[in-house]
């Protein structure tokens, strides 16, 4: 699974991108990083912490990835250090992928109305506000323009069983994408979120009965198959390429049409 080569559709030769959120071979960020690299980009990447590094390194070592640094986005100053590293190494950045989400299990598994203020705030900080912080830090490194991507899910706008607290968090993320696109557009910086259908990743394993979402997507989506991390990579590479220069502020489903269904 997820082993097919990403499509080589758009040149990202000479482009430099930062990928946040590679946990392992199955991560959506992995599919995107491979697609960016296949299109010619040079990358830098972050992983959650030192414990996570070997698993992320197994992915990045096979790519033109110049650095892999730990970055827990919830820790004050962590994102700032990563951008300081980019400033020092490259002096500029062309694109960024934020593929990070977290919610504490008790809040994720309960009713939305029962979520704790602390759990909700933590989920919002890691899954949404960290994207805004990354946008703010990336913008000065993009004097010639650039692209900032995050990853969302249909549970933002529909009630998806067991998606729970992540629904409102992803709704906030999508709104944040639109505001950031409006604010940074005049600087030539484009902002999007890709919205994959369900994919069996480590984060997805935290959602109760996730198998039911996979089964439903396979059976009911117009494409009659699951989205893969390679599908995500193809879309992400297109969005950061010059082919997508007049697109900004979009939430693009990569779900075989599942979002069309009632
Ligand atoms: P994943 O577990 O591979 O990736 C999640 C990443 O978030 C991991 O790398 C993890 O280390 C990182 N993370 C969590 N807390 C962090 C923190 N405090 N600081 C830094 N990094 C942190 O799972 P994935 O499914 O590839 O998730 C990537 C994104 O895709 C998430 O935003 C998720 O909501 C979204 N998404 C997933 C699916 C799906 O079905 N898998 C569908 C739509 C959207």
py3Dmol code that shows the C-alpha trace and the ligand (Angstrom):
import py3Dmol

protein = """\
ATOM      1  CA  UNK A   1       0.000   0.000   0.000  1.00  0.00           C
ATOM      2  CA  UNK A   2       1.112   3.560  -0.732  1.00  0.00           C
ATOM      3  CA  UNK A   3       4.158   2.346  -2.632  1.00  0.00           C
ATOM      4  CA  UNK A   4       3.356   3.647  -6.132  1.00  0.00           C
ATOM      5  CA  UNK A   5       5.657   6.348  -7.473  1.00  0.00           C
ATOM      6  CA  UNK A   6       4.126   9.829  -7.283  1.00  0.00           C
ATOM      7  CA  UNK A   7       3.216  11.425 -10.597  1.00  0.00           C
ATOM      8  CA  UNK A   8       5.881  13.647 -12.167  1.00  0.00           C
ATOM      9  CA  UNK A   9       3.569  16.295 -13.552  1.00  0.00           C
ATOM     10  CA  UNK A  10       4.952  19.666 -12.502  1.00  0.00           C
ATOM     11  CA  UNK A  11       8.490  20.931 -12.213  1.00  0.00           C
ATOM     12  CA  UNK A  12       9.553  22.137  -8.798  1.00  0.00           C
ATOM     13  CA  UNK A  13      13.192  22.251  -9.866  1.00  0.00           C
ATOM     14  CA  UNK A  14      15.104  24.769  -7.776  1.00  0.00           C
ATOM     15  CA  UNK A  15      12.240  25.137  -5.262  1.00  0.00           C
ATOM     16  CA  UNK A  16      12.752  24.722  -1.543  1.00  0.00           C
ATOM     17  CA  UNK A  17      10.035  23.430   0.718  1.00  0.00           C
ATOM     18  CA  UNK A  18       9.481  22.610   4.376  1.00  0.00           C
ATOM     19  CA  UNK A  19       7.392  19.582   5.325  1.00  0.00           C
ATOM     20  CA  UNK A  20       5.925  19.357   8.841  1.00  0.00           C
ATOM     21  CA  UNK A  21       4.236  16.126   9.901  1.00  0.00           C
ATOM     22  CA  UNK A  22       6.154  13.100   8.616  1.00  0.00           C
ATOM     23  CA  UNK A  23       5.623  10.405  11.269  1.00  0.00           C
ATOM     24  CA  UNK A  24       6.324   7.324   9.145  1.00  0.00           C
ATOM     25  CA  UNK A  25       5.929   5.717   5.708  1.00  0.00           C
ATOM     26  CA  UNK A  26       2.139   6.004   5.896  1.00  0.00           C
ATOM     27  CA  UNK A  27       1.910   9.732   6.687  1.00  0.00           C
ATOM     28  CA  UNK A  28       0.121  12.044   4.283  1.00  0.00           C
ATOM     29  CA  UNK A  29       3.182  14.302   4.637  1.00  0.00           C
ATOM     30  CA  UNK A  30       5.301  11.406   3.326  1.00  0.00           C
ATOM     31  CA  UNK A  31       3.246  11.113   0.147  1.00  0.00           C
ATOM     32  CA  UNK A  32       3.497  14.873  -0.337  1.00  0.00           C
ATOM     33  CA  UNK A  33       7.249  14.997   0.381  1.00  0.00           C
ATOM     34  CA  UNK A  34       7.865  12.236  -2.163  1.00  0.00           C
ATOM     35  CA  UNK A  35       5.809  14.052  -4.787  1.00  0.00           C
ATOM     36  CA  UNK A  36       7.603  17.368  -4.140  1.00  0.00           C
ATOM     37  CA  UNK A  37      10.935  15.574  -4.457  1.00  0.00           C
ATOM     38  CA  UNK A  38       9.862  13.706  -7.595  1.00  0.00           C
ATOM     39  CA  UNK A  39       9.071  17.088  -9.155  1.00  0.00           C
ATOM     40  CA  UNK A  40      12.575  18.346  -8.359  1.00  0.00           C
ATOM     41  CA  UNK A  41      12.173  20.222  -5.066  1.00  0.00           C
ATOM     42  CA  UNK A  42      14.742  20.295  -2.287  1.00  0.00           C
ATOM     43  CA  UNK A  43      13.210  19.743   1.126  1.00  0.00           C
ATOM     44  CA  UNK A  44      13.640  20.267   4.822  1.00  0.00           C
ATOM     45  CA  UNK A  45      11.449  18.430   7.315  1.00  0.00           C
ATOM     46  CA  UNK A  46      10.434  18.300  10.939  1.00  0.00           C
ATOM     47  CA  UNK A  47       9.367  15.457  13.209  1.00  0.00           C
ATOM     48  CA  UNK A  48       7.642  15.628  16.574  1.00  0.00           C
ATOM     49  CA  UNK A  49      10.657  14.847  18.785  1.00  0.00           C
ATOM     50  CA  UNK A  50      13.851  12.782  19.039  1.00  0.00           C
ATOM     51  CA  UNK A  51      11.857   9.593  19.644  1.00  0.00           C
ATOM     52  CA  UNK A  52      10.034  10.116  16.352  1.00  0.00           C
ATOM     53  CA  UNK A  53      13.192  10.961  14.400  1.00  0.00           C
ATOM     54  CA  UNK A  54      14.241   7.434  13.244  1.00  0.00           C
ATOM     55  CA  UNK A  55      10.794   6.796  11.744  1.00  0.00           C
ATOM     56  CA  UNK A  56      10.755  10.133   9.932  1.00  0.00           C
ATOM     57  CA  UNK A  57      14.403   9.693   8.898  1.00  0.00           C
ATOM     58  CA  UNK A  58      13.522   6.381   7.231  1.00  0.00           C
ATOM     59  CA  UNK A  59      11.405   8.503   4.865  1.00  0.00           C
ATOM     60  CA  UNK A  60      13.557  11.599   4.479  1.00  0.00           C
ATOM     61  CA  UNK A  61      16.856   9.742   3.987  1.00  0.00           C
ATOM     62  CA  UNK A  62      15.592   8.533   0.613  1.00  0.00           C
ATOM     63  CA  UNK A  63      14.707  12.084  -0.468  1.00  0.00           C
ATOM     64  CA  UNK A  64      16.634  15.241  -1.328  1.00  0.00           C
ATOM     65  CA  UNK A  65      15.915  16.408   2.219  1.00  0.00           C
ATOM     66  CA  UNK A  66      18.687  18.620   3.579  1.00  0.00           C
ATOM     67  CA  UNK A  67      17.616  18.593   7.218  1.00  0.00           C
ATOM     68  CA  UNK A  68      15.270  16.839   9.614  1.00  0.00           C
ATOM     69  CA  UNK A  69      14.767  18.605  12.927  1.00  0.00           C
ATOM     70  CA  UNK A  70      12.458  17.936  15.873  1.00  0.00           C
ATOM     71  CA  UNK A  71       9.665  20.465  16.287  1.00  0.00           C
ATOM     72  CA  UNK A  72       6.801  20.050  18.727  1.00  0.00           C
ATOM     73  CA  UNK A  73       4.721  22.983  17.536  1.00  0.00           C
ATOM     74  CA  UNK A  74       3.095  23.336  20.953  1.00  0.00           C
ATOM     75  CA  UNK A  75       6.441  24.200  22.563  1.00  0.00           C
ATOM     76  CA  UNK A  76       7.095  27.943  22.668  1.00  0.00           C
ATOM     77  CA  UNK A  77       9.878  28.893  20.263  1.00  0.00           C
ATOM     78  CA  UNK A  78       9.979  25.502  18.482  1.00  0.00           C
ATOM     79  CA  UNK A  79       8.622  26.729  15.158  1.00  0.00           C
ATOM     80  CA  UNK A  80      10.743  29.868  15.432  1.00  0.00           C
ATOM     81  CA  UNK A  81      13.895  27.704  15.637  1.00  0.00           C
ATOM     82  CA  UNK A  82      12.955  25.833  12.475  1.00  0.00           C
ATOM     83  CA  UNK A  83      12.468  29.035  10.517  1.00  0.00           C
ATOM     84  CA  UNK A  84      15.722  30.436  11.894  1.00  0.00           C
ATOM     85  CA  UNK A  85      17.413  27.306  10.517  1.00  0.00           C
ATOM     86  CA  UNK A  86      15.801  27.879   7.110  1.00  0.00           C
ATOM     87  CA  UNK A  87      16.836  31.526   7.128  1.00  0.00           C
ATOM     88  CA  UNK A  88      20.406  30.503   7.866  1.00  0.00           C
ATOM     89  CA  UNK A  89      20.596  27.612   5.364  1.00  0.00           C
ATOM     90  CA  UNK A  90      18.528  28.813   2.448  1.00  0.00           C
ATOM     91  CA  UNK A  91      17.676  32.460   3.127  1.00  0.00           C
ATOM     92  CA  UNK A  92      14.291  31.830   1.540  1.00  0.00           C
ATOM     93  CA  UNK A  93      11.440  29.327   1.280  1.00  0.00           C
ATOM     94  CA  UNK A  94       9.141  28.524  -1.645  1.00  0.00           C
ATOM     95  CA  UNK A  95       6.516  26.335  -0.019  1.00  0.00           C
ATOM     96  CA  UNK A  96       5.447  24.729   3.218  1.00  0.00           C
ATOM     97  CA  UNK A  97       3.211  21.769   4.067  1.00  0.00           C
ATOM     98  CA  UNK A  98       1.625  21.630   7.529  1.00  0.00           C
ATOM     99  CA  UNK A  99       0.308  18.092   7.981  1.00  0.00           C
ATOM    100  CA  UNK A 100      -0.186  18.015  11.732  1.00  0.00           C
ATOM    101  CA  UNK A 101      -3.142  17.337  13.982  1.00  0.00           C
ATOM    102  CA  UNK A 102      -3.692  16.308  17.574  1.00  0.00           C
ATOM    103  CA  UNK A 103      -6.503  16.088  20.111  1.00  0.00           C
ATOM    104  CA  UNK A 104      -6.298  14.499  23.566  1.00  0.00           C
ATOM    105  CA  UNK A 105      -7.966  11.067  23.503  1.00  0.00           C
ATOM    106  CA  UNK A 106     -10.652  11.767  26.137  1.00  0.00           C
ATOM    107  CA  UNK A 107     -11.776  14.843  24.221  1.00  0.00           C
ATOM    108  CA  UNK A 108     -11.524  13.124  20.833  1.00  0.00           C
ATOM    109  CA  UNK A 109     -13.564  10.145  21.989  1.00  0.00           C
ATOM    110  CA  UNK A 110     -16.320  12.010  23.774  1.00  0.00           C
ATOM    111  CA  UNK A 111     -19.170  14.183  22.584  1.00  0.00           C
ATOM    112  CA  UNK A 112     -18.126  17.575  21.238  1.00  0.00           C
ATOM    113  CA  UNK A 113     -20.304  19.263  23.847  1.00  0.00           C
ATOM    114  CA  UNK A 114     -18.432  17.418  26.596  1.00  0.00           C
ATOM    115  CA  UNK A 115     -14.962  18.455  25.414  1.00  0.00           C
ATOM    116  CA  UNK A 116     -12.816  20.152  28.033  1.00  0.00           C
ATOM    117  CA  UNK A 117     -11.694  23.724  27.523  1.00  0.00           C
ATOM    118  CA  UNK A 118      -8.086  22.552  27.900  1.00  0.00           C
ATOM    119  CA  UNK A 119      -8.442  19.700  25.409  1.00  0.00           C
ATOM    120  CA  UNK A 120     -10.226  21.892  22.907  1.00  0.00           C
ATOM    121  CA  UNK A 121      -7.590  24.611  23.235  1.00  0.00           C
ATOM    122  CA  UNK A 122      -4.745  22.107  22.820  1.00  0.00           C
ATOM    123  CA  UNK A 123      -6.332  20.575  19.727  1.00  0.00           C
ATOM    124  CA  UNK A 124      -6.853  24.060  18.279  1.00  0.00           C
ATOM    125  CA  UNK A 125      -3.306  25.135  19.046  1.00  0.00           C
ATOM    126  CA  UNK A 126      -1.583  22.111  17.510  1.00  0.00           C
ATOM    127  CA  UNK A 127      -3.992  21.495  14.621  1.00  0.00           C
ATOM    128  CA  UNK A 128      -4.942  25.051  13.640  1.00  0.00           C
ATOM    129  CA  UNK A 129      -3.105  27.944  15.253  1.00  0.00           C
ATOM    130  CA  UNK A 130       0.293  26.340  14.586  1.00  0.00           C
ATOM    131  CA  UNK A 131      -0.524  26.662  10.882  1.00  0.00           C
ATOM    132  CA  UNK A 132      -1.118  30.390  11.313  1.00  0.00           C
ATOM    133  CA  UNK A 133       2.165  30.710  13.212  1.00  0.00           C
ATOM    134  CA  UNK A 134       3.942  28.833  10.424  1.00  0.00           C
ATOM    135  CA  UNK A 135       2.360  31.166   7.852  1.00  0.00           C
ATOM    136  CA  UNK A 136       3.533  34.227   9.786  1.00  0.00           C
ATOM    137  CA  UNK A 137       7.077  32.892  10.087  1.00  0.00           C
ATOM    138  CA  UNK A 138       7.251  31.692   6.472  1.00  0.00           C
ATOM    139  CA  UNK A 139       5.971  34.888   4.853  1.00  0.00           C
ATOM    140  CA  UNK A 140       9.158  36.969   5.347  1.00  0.00           C
ATOM    141  CA  UNK A 141      11.121  34.129   3.709  1.00  0.00           C
ATOM    142  CA  UNK A 142       8.929  34.341   0.598  1.00  0.00           C
ATOM    143  CA  UNK A 143       9.738  37.728  -0.948  1.00  0.00           C
ATOM    144  CA  UNK A 144       9.124  36.304  -4.436  1.00  0.00           C
ATOM    145  CA  UNK A 145       5.894  34.604  -3.301  1.00  0.00           C
ATOM    146  CA  UNK A 146       5.212  31.041  -2.253  1.00  0.00           C
ATOM    147  CA  UNK A 147       2.606  28.529  -1.196  1.00  0.00           C
ATOM    148  CA  UNK A 148       1.429  27.407   2.243  1.00  0.00           C
ATOM    149  CA  UNK A 149      -0.561  24.176   2.531  1.00  0.00           C
ATOM    150  CA  UNK A 150      -2.395  22.453   5.354  1.00  0.00           C
ATOM    151  CA  UNK A 151      -4.465  19.260   5.510  1.00  0.00           C
ATOM    152  CA  UNK A 152      -8.117  19.136   6.524  1.00  0.00           C
ATOM    153  CA  UNK A 153     -11.045  16.692   6.425  1.00  0.00           C
ATOM    154  CA  UNK A 154     -14.700  16.671   5.400  1.00  0.00           C
ATOM    155  CA  UNK A 155     -15.662  16.288   9.077  1.00  0.00           C
ATOM    156  CA  UNK A 156     -15.215  20.080   9.232  1.00  0.00           C
ATOM    157  CA  UNK A 157     -18.468  20.697   7.385  1.00  0.00           C
ATOM    158  CA  UNK A 158     -20.414  17.442   7.836  1.00  0.00           C
ATOM    159  CA  UNK A 159     -21.050  15.492  11.002  1.00  0.00           C
ATOM    160  CA  UNK A 160     -18.874  12.411  10.514  1.00  0.00           C
ATOM    161  CA  UNK A 161     -19.376   9.735  13.190  1.00  0.00           C
ATOM    162  CA  UNK A 162     -16.543   9.705  15.751  1.00  0.00           C
ATOM    163  CA  UNK A 163     -14.672  12.658  14.201  1.00  0.00           C
ATOM    164  CA  UNK A 164     -16.026  14.656  17.143  1.00  0.00           C
ATOM    165  CA  UNK A 165     -13.868  17.545  18.410  1.00  0.00           C
ATOM    166  CA  UNK A 166     -11.717  17.492  15.254  1.00  0.00           C
ATOM    167  CA  UNK A 167     -14.769  18.698  13.295  1.00  0.00           C
ATOM    168  CA  UNK A 168     -14.843  22.205  14.772  1.00  0.00           C
ATOM    169  CA  UNK A 169     -11.034  22.285  14.835  1.00  0.00           C
ATOM    170  CA  UNK A 170     -10.816  21.542  11.101  1.00  0.00           C
ATOM    171  CA  UNK A 171     -13.602  24.078  10.439  1.00  0.00           C
ATOM    172  CA  UNK A 172     -11.415  26.693  12.153  1.00  0.00           C
ATOM    173  CA  UNK A 173      -8.395  25.537  10.130  1.00  0.00           C
ATOM    174  CA  UNK A 174     -10.301  25.958   6.863  1.00  0.00           C
ATOM    175  CA  UNK A 175     -11.423  29.439   7.851  1.00  0.00           C
ATOM    176  CA  UNK A 176      -7.840  30.246   8.862  1.00  0.00           C
ATOM    177  CA  UNK A 177      -6.734  29.177   5.364  1.00  0.00           C
ATOM    178  CA  UNK A 178      -9.162  31.639   3.767  1.00  0.00           C
ATOM    179  CA  UNK A 179      -8.116  34.547   5.988  1.00  0.00           C
ATOM    180  CA  UNK A 180      -4.409  33.808   5.527  1.00  0.00           C
ATOM    181  CA  UNK A 181      -4.956  33.630   1.750  1.00  0.00           C
ATOM    182  CA  UNK A 182      -6.618  37.057   1.789  1.00  0.00           C
ATOM    183  CA  UNK A 183      -3.931  38.567   4.015  1.00  0.00           C
ATOM    184  CA  UNK A 184      -0.921  37.132   2.152  1.00  0.00           C
ATOM    185  CA  UNK A 185      -2.271  37.220  -1.412  1.00  0.00           C
ATOM    186  CA  UNK A 186      -0.928  40.722  -2.121  1.00  0.00           C
ATOM    187  CA  UNK A 187       2.588  39.370  -1.328  1.00  0.00           C
ATOM    188  CA  UNK A 188       2.162  36.618  -3.909  1.00  0.00           C
ATOM    189  CA  UNK A 189       1.731  33.971  -1.215  1.00  0.00           C
ATOM    190  CA  UNK A 190      -1.007  31.414  -1.840  1.00  0.00           C
ATOM    191  CA  UNK A 191      -2.686  29.397   0.900  1.00  0.00           C
ATOM    192  CA  UNK A 192      -4.721  26.177   0.587  1.00  0.00           C
ATOM    193  CA  UNK A 193      -5.818  23.087   2.424  1.00  0.00           C
ATOM    194  CA  UNK A 194      -6.080  19.715   0.777  1.00  0.00           C
ATOM    195  CA  UNK A 195      -8.908  17.547   2.110  1.00  0.00           C
ATOM    196  CA  UNK A 196      -8.179  13.837   1.715  1.00  0.00           C
ATOM    197  CA  UNK A 197     -10.699  11.062   2.156  1.00  0.00           C
ATOM    198  CA  UNK A 198      -9.948   8.591   4.963  1.00  0.00           C
ATOM    199  CA  UNK A 199      -6.460   7.057   4.835  1.00  0.00           C
ATOM    200  CA  UNK A 200      -5.117   4.521   7.346  1.00  0.00           C
ATOM    201  CA  UNK A 201      -2.411   6.528   9.118  1.00  0.00           C
ATOM    202  CA  UNK A 202      -1.271   6.641  12.719  1.00  0.00           C
ATOM    203  CA  UNK A 203      -3.310   9.768  13.496  1.00  0.00           C
ATOM    204  CA  UNK A 204      -6.385   8.215  11.890  1.00  0.00           C
ATOM    205  CA  UNK A 205      -5.979   5.235  14.222  1.00  0.00           C
ATOM    206  CA  UNK A 206      -6.958   7.547  17.085  1.00  0.00           C
ATOM    207  CA  UNK A 207     -10.462   7.963  15.661  1.00  0.00           C
ATOM    208  CA  UNK A 208     -12.889   5.347  16.978  1.00  0.00           C
ATOM    209  CA  UNK A 209     -14.203   2.872  14.381  1.00  0.00           C
ATOM    210  CA  UNK A 210     -12.041   4.436  11.662  1.00  0.00           C
ATOM    211  CA  UNK A 211     -12.397   1.204   9.671  1.00  0.00           C
ATOM    212  CA  UNK A 212     -16.038   2.101   9.075  1.00  0.00           C
ATOM    213  CA  UNK A 213     -14.956   5.320   7.342  1.00  0.00           C
ATOM    214  CA  UNK A 214     -12.538   3.363   5.141  1.00  0.00           C
ATOM    215  CA  UNK A 215     -15.198   0.819   4.221  1.00  0.00           C
ATOM    216  CA  UNK A 216     -17.767   3.511   3.442  1.00  0.00           C
ATOM    217  CA  UNK A 217     -15.289   5.485   1.311  1.00  0.00           C
ATOM    218  CA  UNK A 218     -14.338   2.393  -0.648  1.00  0.00           C
ATOM    219  CA  UNK A 219     -17.938   1.344  -1.220  1.00  0.00           C
ATOM    220  CA  UNK A 220     -19.628   4.693  -1.732  1.00  0.00           C
ATOM    221  CA  UNK A 221     -17.175   7.235  -3.138  1.00  0.00           C
ATOM    222  CA  UNK A 222     -17.735   7.806  -6.865  1.00  0.00           C
ATOM    223  CA  UNK A 223     -14.153   6.628  -7.501  1.00  0.00           C
ATOM    224  CA  UNK A 224     -14.912   3.400  -5.555  1.00  0.00           C
ATOM    225  CA  UNK A 225     -11.465   3.328  -4.008  1.00  0.00           C
ATOM    226  CA  UNK A 226      -9.623   4.931  -1.128  1.00  0.00           C
ATOM    227  CA  UNK A 227      -7.512   8.040  -1.558  1.00  0.00           C
ATOM    228  CA  UNK A 228      -3.797   7.318  -1.133  1.00  0.00           C
ATOM    229  CA  UNK A 229      -0.940   9.414   0.135  1.00  0.00           C
ATOM    230  CA  UNK A 230       0.273   9.488  -3.498  1.00  0.00           C
ATOM    231  CA  UNK A 231      -3.041  11.092  -4.515  1.00  0.00           C
ATOM    232  CA  UNK A 232      -2.437  13.723  -1.825  1.00  0.00           C
ATOM    233  CA  UNK A 233       1.113  14.247  -3.077  1.00  0.00           C
ATOM    234  CA  UNK A 234      -0.012  14.805  -6.664  1.00  0.00           C
ATOM    235  CA  UNK A 235      -2.443  17.518  -5.587  1.00  0.00           C
ATOM    236  CA  UNK A 236       0.034  19.135  -3.195  1.00  0.00           C
ATOM    237  CA  UNK A 237       2.772  19.250  -5.859  1.00  0.00           C
ATOM    238  CA  UNK A 238       0.356  20.854  -8.298  1.00  0.00           C
ATOM    239  CA  UNK A 239      -0.725  23.466  -5.745  1.00  0.00           C
ATOM    240  CA  UNK A 240       2.826  24.584  -4.944  1.00  0.00           C
ATOM    241  CA  UNK A 241       3.786  24.672  -8.633  1.00  0.00           C
ATOM    242  CA  UNK A 242       3.495  27.579 -11.054  1.00  0.00           C
ATOM    243  CA  UNK A 243       0.625  25.722 -12.730  1.00  0.00           C
ATOM    244  CA  UNK A 244      -1.556  26.800  -9.790  1.00  0.00           C
ATOM    245  CA  UNK A 245      -0.499  30.456  -9.696  1.00  0.00           C
ATOM    246  CA  UNK A 246      -4.041  31.864  -9.817  1.00  0.00           C
ATOM    247  CA  UNK A 247      -5.430  29.568  -7.136  1.00  0.00           C
ATOM    248  CA  UNK A 248      -5.569  30.607  -3.523  1.00  0.00           C
ATOM    249  CA  UNK A 249      -7.759  30.143  -0.466  1.00  0.00           C
ATOM    250  CA  UNK A 250      -9.218  26.826  -1.595  1.00  0.00           C
ATOM    251  CA  UNK A 251     -10.107  23.649   0.271  1.00  0.00           C
ATOM    252  CA  UNK A 252      -9.620  20.910  -2.323  1.00  0.00           C
ATOM    253  CA  UNK A 253     -11.036  17.426  -1.740  1.00  0.00           C
ATOM    254  CA  UNK A 254      -8.850  14.505  -2.783  1.00  0.00           C
ATOM    255  CA  UNK A 255     -11.438  11.881  -1.951  1.00  0.00           C
ATOM    256  CA  UNK A 256     -12.671  10.355  -5.207  1.00  0.00           C
ATOM    257  CA  UNK A 257     -15.797  12.521  -4.993  1.00  0.00           C
ATOM    258  CA  UNK A 258     -16.991  11.375  -1.572  1.00  0.00           C
ATOM    259  CA  UNK A 259     -17.721  14.979  -0.574  1.00  0.00           C
ATOM    260  CA  UNK A 260     -20.484  15.044  -3.209  1.00  0.00           C
ATOM    261  CA  UNK A 261     -22.598  12.480  -1.401  1.00  0.00           C
ATOM    262  CA  UNK A 262     -25.574  13.379   0.811  1.00  0.00           C
TER     263      UNK A 262
END
"""
ligand_1 = """\
44
LIG
P 0.170 10.994 10.847
O 0.008 10.417 12.209
O 1.048 10.298 9.914
O 0.613 12.525 10.923
C 0.206 13.381 11.972
C 1.426 14.189 12.343
O 1.089 15.176 13.317
C 2.548 13.310 12.939
O 3.734 13.479 12.210
C 2.679 13.857 14.351
O 3.995 13.801 14.858
C 2.260 15.306 14.109
N 1.996 16.016 15.359
C 1.049 15.787 16.300
N 1.210 16.656 17.326
C 2.280 17.439 17.012
C 2.932 18.514 17.665
N 2.571 18.943 18.894
N 3.984 19.100 17.047
C 4.402 18.668 15.828
N 3.831 17.643 15.173
C 2.771 17.049 15.761
O -1.335 11.080 10.262
P -1.905 11.782 8.932
O -3.224 11.159 8.715
O -0.885 11.784 7.864
O -2.192 13.263 9.440
C -1.720 14.409 8.762
C -2.834 15.428 8.609
O -3.809 14.880 7.708
C -3.581 15.783 9.875
O -3.852 17.167 9.871
C -4.881 15.009 9.734
O -5.946 15.592 10.458
C -5.090 15.148 8.240
N -6.043 14.239 7.601
C -5.916 12.906 7.752
C -6.817 12.073 7.120
C -6.724 10.581 7.278
O -7.716 9.895 7.017
N -5.573 10.051 7.638
C -7.856 12.596 6.343
C -7.952 13.972 6.217
C -7.044 14.789 6.858
"""
view = py3Dmol.view(width=600, height=400)
view.addModel(protein, "pdb")
view.setStyle({"model": 0}, {"cartoon": {"style": "trace"}})
view.addModel(ligand_1, "xyz")
view.setStyle({"model": 1}, {"stick": {}})
view.zoomTo()
view.show()
